[in-house]
Amino acid sequence: MAKAKQINEIAVLERDPLLAVVPVEVVDEMKKSFIEYSMSVITSRALPDVRDGLKPVHRRILYAMYKMGLNPGGRFTKSAKIVGEVLGKYHPHGDTSVYDAMVGLAQIFSTRYPLVSGQGNFGSPDGDSAAAYRYTEAKMSRVAEILMRDIEKATVDFNPNFDGTEKEPRVLPSAVPTLLLNGVLGIAVGMATSIPPHNAGEVIDATVHLIDNPKATTEDLLEFVKGPDFPTGAIAYNKDDITRAYTTGRGGVTVRGEAVIENGKAGKTEIIITSTPYRVNRANLIIKIADLVNDKKLKGVRDIRDESTKDTRIVIEVRNGFIPEKILNFIYKHTELQSNFNYNMTALVDGVPETLSLRDMLHHFIEHRFDVVRRRTEYDLAVARARAYILEGLKIALDHIDEVIKIIRASKDTDTAKTNLMIKFKFTEIQATAILDMRLQRLAGLERQKVIDELAEKMKLIKSLESLLESKTKMKNVIREEILVMRDLIADERRTKIMKKPLGILSDEDLVPDTEMVCMMSADGYIKRTDPSEYRAQKRGGVGVGDLDTKNDDVITHTIVGSTHSDILFFTDRGRVYSVKMYDIPEGRKSTKGKAIQSLLPVTSTERVTSILEVPKDTKNNATGLSLMLVTAQGVTKRTDIAHVTNLRKSGIAIIDLDNGDELLSADVVTDKDEILLVSREAQSIRFAVSEVRVMGRAAGGVKAMTLKNDRIVACAKISDQNKKGELLVVSTHGYGKKTELKEYKVQGRGGSGVGTLNVTDKTGVLVGAAVVVPEDIELIAMSSKGQVVRTALDQIPTLGRTTQGVRIMKLRDGDTLAGLALL
């Protein structure tokens, strides 16, 4: 069977040797075929030519429009007709690929300097597709006309088209460096290109500088080219990254959309996004932001609206109490509103892909312009010489017109006349034909002078063109002047802002102004922070203004004043501590209720916040020698390392081991040189040195600070070098208060019963709070249990002895009591 098959194959080969079967290794054939395919994609589809900055499909589209006469000042033509012309004559691929390429050249948000003027729906930055090509119309733009300039003067080489019926240019003359002006994005096989668009004025200025200074470096040219200039605007960051990308041809540049924060109607705060990074789909960006809000990853956004028309305008409405800078920073971090543009400046140089620097690109363009201008000059010179040659023959004929007429009349036909003229006057066939075609009107005197003048003009032009070809300096000046003319035609203002400093995602703290805020919390756990300016200063004894919108059975329990950058520590009655930044506490006006503490901290339902402490930023960064002093309601104190409460995890930690029935009352940051002053509900006080309490472990209990009899501690004040000459301010439940000099409170050992600090009566009520004040403290904020607040200058509160009852500092309504105080 096998032998018969072999005999049959031999018979076939004898009949037709072309049918011979050549053994080929599959691996070798695959390698060869894939390499050929790859090179075809690289050179004929995906990568641009460094000279005109165009891929083959773009070049063919523009040339087809040029041949169709679709000039910028002319009429629009159906896109379907253009696509058909390109497919039928130059680009034997799908109609979709051709139309999509043409649409990209027309989109003002995709192409910095559009090469196609479109009429109809050509898509949008929201990702909307262009209308079908039967509905849209197009023609060349002014920039495309600049690319085509002088193509009819044999300035570039032409190749046969795919079927040999037409000719197409291998490259366009391109009077401007389009590769940099519009950039390009292309993916080939095993390589890609990604070049951003640039500002025409800057690129042309850099080109002129390189023409004048051939030894200029990329760094020199970057004095003119500041960076990318995207059609969608935005901001590009980091001058160092930009320099690296243009020097090596590779690198990444951070691009961020522009946004502003505005106060809208009815006091609403809005984030307005006015530009997006290049090639970012605007609709997808909005969807991504909405998804972050719906997934509760982005808090504080009330509404998102797209109010974009021709210009981008995305409105993000911020809820009251949230910091818009933080929300915007989160959007930058988690969406494409901030992204990287990665440079890969690869283009074809003499048909070979190369990664180029900025200088390389401009150098190759200038060389291309030298070639174009030389070939154009040679073409113009050939035309001028041909015309001068004919004019020389006409001049001779006019000088001997009578004899020329006689020869023509004596000839039996045109060919004979042509031959006779050539014999008599040594004319060439071209000259003789031109004489025979000459009209009789040329015999007039003025017409004869026109021939003489035109000949002189042509001879002058020939001399000028010959001089241009002989001098590289003159040719360089011509190129320079022509590109400067182009600058006047197409240069415009830069759209993308360039920032020199490197930019990462900013921390929340970088975005929040470091200002003083009042933080207050109710017994039911509602918390907020408020600008102190909300509270109008009043005279001592005023009724105050309304603040936290509490429920009837809710009361204010804690009020502190601190920096927005501070860590706020929340200590609970269970001896646990939690931490949150002041700026993370929702901001509200004096009349708003605030947010539940559970929305900020993972406190349990059985825990109650009993003390709030501010740890300033500089304290956390310099914790050496500092400790945390804790005091319980039953008069127990403990000192522990401050490091235990810095950088707390979200779940919090236990900070003291409490006895049954006791609860943690207060905490403060102290040093060994400080003193502690405790004040009880029944107006007893004790002052002792911090050094009397040794530093203990985090989970340890404490030692006795004050002996109590049917009493409890209500306040703990720290006395340091800064406030030793200050005064103790005390306030009672019925709105009475006073100041007493600290020197009246002698330092004694811990554990004693202390001394009296206020004459407690039915009129004054028991003590509710105390604080050490110094002259730098300007005002007191006192708050009642029902939410009334009075802001009073401290100098209006008198300084009295320890055993006096004080004066009324706040007039309380029936059933209301003073709940707490804070100092400004």
PyMOL commands that set and color helices and strands:
alter all, ss='L'
color gray80, all
select helices_A, chain A and resi 2-15+17-19+26-46+56-67+79-89+95-106+142-148+151-153+178-182+200-212+218-221+239-248+265-267+282-294+324-334+358-399+401-410+414-425+429-436+440-443+445-470+472-490+508-511+532-534+582-584+597-599+617-621+642-645+690-692+742-744+794-796
alter helices_A, ss='H'
color red, helices_A
select strands_A, chain A and resi 77-78+116-119+137-140+158-160+167-169+184-187+192-195+235-237+250-256+259-263+269-273+301-306+314-318+338-344+346-349+352-355+497-499+516-522+526-530+537-538+545-546+556-563+567-572+576-581+595-596+609-615+627-632+636-641+653-654+664-670+675-680+684-689+695-696+703-704+713-719+727-732+736-741+755-756+767-773+779-784+788-793+807-808+818-823
alter strands_A, ss='S'
color yellow, strands_A
deselect
rebuild
show_as cartoon
